[in-house]
Amino acid sequence: MNLRDLEYLIAVSETLHFGKAATRCFVSQPTLSGQIHKLEEELGVILFERTNRSVHITPMGQQIVAHARQILEQVETIRSLGSAQRDPLAGPLRIGAIHTLSPYLVPLFMVQLTEAHPELLLELTEATTDQLLVQLAEHQIDGALLATAPPGDEFKEIRLFREPFWLAHPRDHRLYEKDEITLGDLKDERILLLSQEHCLTGQVTSACRIAGRKIKSGSLPRLNASSLETLVQLVGMGLGVTLVPALSVHGGRLAVEGVVLRKVEIPDAFREVRLVYRSSFPRVTAIALMSKIIASVMPNTVTKIAT
């Protein structure tokens, strides 16, 4: 067994296709298949169930893949120790971020991060909270920018900032004349939401106390939008109102003709953004330095959390 065998093993587990795994690893399919077969013989277990049409990983294969990922991560850490001694951010750092945060937060810190640490190889991934936690647990990423607290003792977090929600409503809406918008003002409004896999949906539902609302006669069906940009466009069409995170408003990113974006006076209308990482991750210094850079570039529309 060697490190290359473990790379082949992980590639097959992620693609569930020997041809695609071979392409990813820059080897021929017979070479990769042969090495996987040798690995199975050495271990005395079947790692993958194969048919002419499909490949499925066995329960034992899943356990071995989890350990393989940990081994390769530690090997990468060993390889980067020399550069890490000179700069804790040197070498690859794989960071994930939720869809409603990445487009608005990453551009704020990327320039300063790359200028301060040009040797850093930052690899970014966008996904939902659940997907990122799985990737983090399986050592596919090193850290994740999330807006919900991580579960259990497997993860640690650095709380970065509290981000309020802003209201988006049509310019000709009745709320346009109000100086302050409170929870009561939204009681009878049709609030547009993202699809359920986004954590922002649950946060807005909770903040606006709309979880138990009854559907009014003639109301629109659930729109299942997948982006904040889509929601604000729908607001501009007069289909309802919505709440968006403050960073998405910064720099006019969500500016749409006929839509007003403004603060609200709702105590629970906010989310806390944090950088989550595995408790066992060996490069905690890199995570801490990245969090400091992020905190240093935050606009005054969010509130930094002292750590």
C-alpha positions in Angstrom: 0.0 0.0 0.0 1.3 3.5 -0.9 0.0 7.0 -1.0 -0.8 6.8 -4.7 -3.1 3.8 -3.9 -5.0 6.0 -1.4 -5.4 8.7 -3.9 -6.9 6.2 -6.4 -9.2 4.9 -3.7 -10.5 8.4 -2.8 -10.9 9.3 -6.5 -13.1 6.2 -7.2 -15.1 6.8 -4.0 -15.9 10.4 -5.1 -16.7 9.7 -8.8 -18.0 6.1 -8.5 -16.6 5.6 -11.9 -13.2 4.0 -12.7 -12.8 5.8 -16.0 -13.4 9.3 -14.4 -11.2 8.4 -11.5 -8.4 7.4 -13.8 -8.7 10.7 -15.7 -8.6 12.7 -12.5 -5.4 10.8 -11.4 -3.8 11.1 -14.8 -3.4 7.3 -15.3 -5.0 4.7 -17.5 -8.1 2.9 -16.3 -6.5 -0.5 -16.3 -3.7 0.8 -14.1 -6.1 2.3 -11.6 -8.4 -0.7 -11.6 -5.4 -3.0 -11.1 -4.1 -1.0 -8.1 -7.5 -1.0 -6.5 -7.8 -4.7 -7.0 -4.3 -5.2 -5.4 -5.3 -3.0 -2.5 -8.4 -5.1 -1.9 -6.3 -8.3 -2.0 -3.8 -6.8 0.5 -6.6 -5.7 2.9 -8.7 -8.8 2.4 -11.9 -6.8 1.9 -14.0 -5.6 -1.0 -13.9 -1.8 -1.3 -16.3 -1.4 -4.3 -19.2 -3.5 -5.7 -18.8 -3.4 -9.5 -21.2 -4.2 -12.3 -21.1 -3.3 -16.0 -23.3 -0.3 -15.3 -22.4 1.0 -11.8 -19.9 1.2 -9.0 -20.9 1.3 -5.3 -18.7 1.7 -2.3 -19.1 -0.9 0.4 -19.6 0.1 4.1 -16.0 -1.1 4.8 -14.8 0.9 1.9 -16.4 4.0 3.3 -14.6 3.5 6.6 -11.2 3.0 4.9 -11.7 6.0 2.6 -12.3 8.2 5.7 -9.0 7.1 7.2 -7.3 7.5 3.8 -8.4 11.2 3.7 -6.9 11.8 7.1 -3.6 10.2 6.1 -3.3 12.2 2.9 -4.1 15.4 4.9 -1.4 14.7 7.4 1.1 14.0 4.5 0.2 17.3 3.0 0.8 19.0 6.4 4.3 17.3 6.6 5.1 18.5 3.1 4.2 22.1 4.0 5.9 22.3 7.4 9.0 24.0 6.0 7.0 26.8 4.4 4.6 27.0 7.3 7.6 27.7 9.6 8.2 30.9 7.6 4.5 31.8 7.1 1.6 29.9 8.8 -0.6 30.6 5.7 1.8 29.1 3.2 0.6 26.2 1.2 -2.9 25.2 0.2 -5.9 26.2 2.3 -9.3 24.8 1.2 -12.2 27.0 2.4 -15.9 26.5 1.7 -18.6 29.1 2.0 -22.4 29.1 1.8 -24.0 30.4 -1.3 -25.6 33.5 0.4 -22.2 34.6 1.8 -19.4 33.7 -0.6 -20.2 36.2 -3.4 -20.3 39.1 -1.0 -17.7 38.2 1.6 -14.9 36.7 -0.5 -14.3 39.8 -2.7 -13.9 41.9 0.5 -10.9 39.9 1.9 -9.4 38.2 -1.1 -7.2 41.1 -2.3 -5.8 41.8 1.2 -5.2 38.1 1.8 -3.3 37.5 -1.4 -1.3 40.7 -1.0 -0.3 39.9 2.5 0.4 36.2 1.8 1.0 35.7 -1.9 2.3 32.2 -1.2 -1.1 31.1 0.0 -3.0 28.8 -2.4 -6.6 29.5 -1.4 -9.1 27.0 -2.8 -12.7 28.1 -2.6 -15.9 26.0 -2.6 -19.5 27.1 -2.6 -22.2 24.7 -1.2 -25.0 24.5 1.4 -24.3 24.3 5.1 -25.1 20.6 5.2 -22.8 19.8 2.2 -19.9 21.9 3.7 -20.2 20.1 7.0 -20.0 16.7 5.3 -17.0 17.9 3.2 -15.3 19.3 6.4 -15.9 16.0 8.3 -14.5 14.0 5.3 -11.4 16.2 5.1 -12.3 17.5 1.6 -12.0 21.1 2.9 -10.1 22.7 5.8 -12.6 25.3 6.9 -16.0 26.6 6.2 -17.6 30.1 6.4 -21.1 29.4 7.8 -24.0 31.2 9.4 -25.0 28.5 11.8 -23.2 27.0 14.8 -21.5 23.6 14.1 -22.8 20.5 15.8 -21.0 18.4 18.3 -17.3 18.3 19.4 -16.0 17.4 16.0 -15.7 21.0 15.0 -14.5 24.3 16.4 -15.4 27.8 15.3 -14.1 31.4 15.3 -17.1 33.7 15.4 -16.4 36.6 13.0 -19.3 39.0 12.8 -23.0 39.6 13.3 -24.8 40.5 10.1 -28.2 42.1 10.2 -30.9 41.5 7.6 -32.1 44.3 5.4 -35.6 44.6 3.8 -36.1 44.7 0.1 -39.4 46.1 -1.0 -40.8 47.7 -4.2 -40.4 51.5 -4.4 -44.1 52.0 -4.7 -44.8 49.9 -1.6 -46.8 51.2 1.4 -43.6 50.8 3.6 -41.8 53.4 1.5 -43.3 56.2 3.6 -42.4 54.6 7.0 -39.2 55.9 8.8 -38.8 52.6 10.8 -39.9 49.1 9.9 -40.7 46.7 12.7 -41.8 43.1 12.9 -45.5 44.2 13.0 -45.1 46.0 9.7 -44.3 42.6 8.0 -47.2 40.7 9.6 -49.4 40.7 6.5 -46.6 40.8 3.9 -45.8 38.1 1.4 -42.2 37.3 2.3 -40.3 35.6 -0.5 -37.8 32.9 0.6 -34.9 30.9 -0.9 -35.3 27.2 -1.3 -35.3 25.1 1.9 -31.7 23.9 1.6 -30.4 27.4 2.3 -30.0 28.1 6.1 -31.0 31.7 5.4 -34.5 30.6 4.8 -34.9 29.2 8.3 -33.2 32.3 9.8 -35.6 34.7 8.0 -38.6 32.5 8.8 -37.6 32.6 12.5 -36.9 36.4 12.6 -40.2 37.3 10.9 -42.2 34.7 12.9 -43.7 33.3 9.8 -43.2 29.6 10.4 -46.8 29.2 11.6 -48.5 31.5 9.1 -51.5 30.2 7.2 -51.4 30.5 3.4 -53.8 33.2 2.3 -56.3 32.5 -0.5 -54.7 33.6 -3.8 -51.1 33.5 -2.5 -48.3 32.6 -4.8 -47.0 29.0 -4.7 -43.5 28.6 -3.1 -41.0 30.1 -5.5 -37.9 28.0 -4.4 -35.5 30.7 -5.6 -31.8 29.6 -5.5 -30.1 33.0 -5.2 -30.6 36.4 -3.5 -30.4 38.1 -6.9 -33.5 36.1 -8.1 -35.4 37.1 -4.9 -34.7 40.8 -5.4 -35.7 40.6 -9.0 -39.0 39.1 -7.9 -39.4 41.9 -5.4 -38.9 44.4 -8.3 -41.8 42.6 -10.1 -44.1 43.4 -7.2 -44.4 39.7 -6.1 -43.6 40.4 -2.4 -40.8 41.5 -0.1 -37.8 39.7 1.3 -34.9 40.0 3.8 -31.3 39.9 2.6 -28.0 39.9 4.6 -26.3 43.2 4.9 -23.1 42.2 3.1 -25.2 41.5 -0.1 -26.3 45.2 0.0 -22.7 46.5 0.4 -21.4 48.2 -2.8 -24.7 48.0 -4.5 -24.4 44.3 -5.3 -28.2 43.8 -5.1 -29.3 47.1 -6.6 -32.3 46.6 -8.8 -34.4 49.3 -10.4 -37.6 49.8 -8.5 -36.4 48.1 -5.3 -35.6 49.8 -2.0 -33.1 48.2 0.3 -33.2 49.4 3.9 -32.6 48.6 7.5 -35.2 47.1 9.8 -35.9 47.4 13.5 -36.3 43.7 14.2 -34.2 42.4 17.1 -33.8 38.9 15.8 -33.2 39.8 12.2 -29.5 38.9 11.9 -27.2 36.0 11.5 -23.7 35.2 13.0 -21.0 34.3 10.5 -18.2 32.1 11.7 -15.2 30.2 10.4 -15.6 26.5 11.3 -12.8 23.9 11.2 -12.1 20.4 12.5 -11.0 20.1 16.1 -8.1 17.9 14.8 -7.0 20.3 12.0 -3.2 20.8 12.5 -3.0 24.3 10.9 -5.1 26.3 13.4 -2.8 29.3 13.1 -3.7 29.6 9.4 -7.4 29.5 10.3 -6.9 32.2 13.0 -4.9 34.5 10.7 -7.5 34.2 8.0 -10.2 35.1 10.4 -8.3 38.2 11.5 -7.9 39.4 7.9 -11.6 38.9 7.3 -12.4 40.9 10.4 -10.2 43.7 9.4 -12.0 44.4 6.1 -15.6 44.2 7.3 -17.8 47.3 6.5 -19.7 49.1 9.3 -23.0 47.5 8.2 -22.0 44.4 10.3 -20.9 44.1 13.9 -17.5 42.4 14.6 -17.6 39.8 17.3 -14.7 40.2 19.8 -12.7 37.0 20.3 
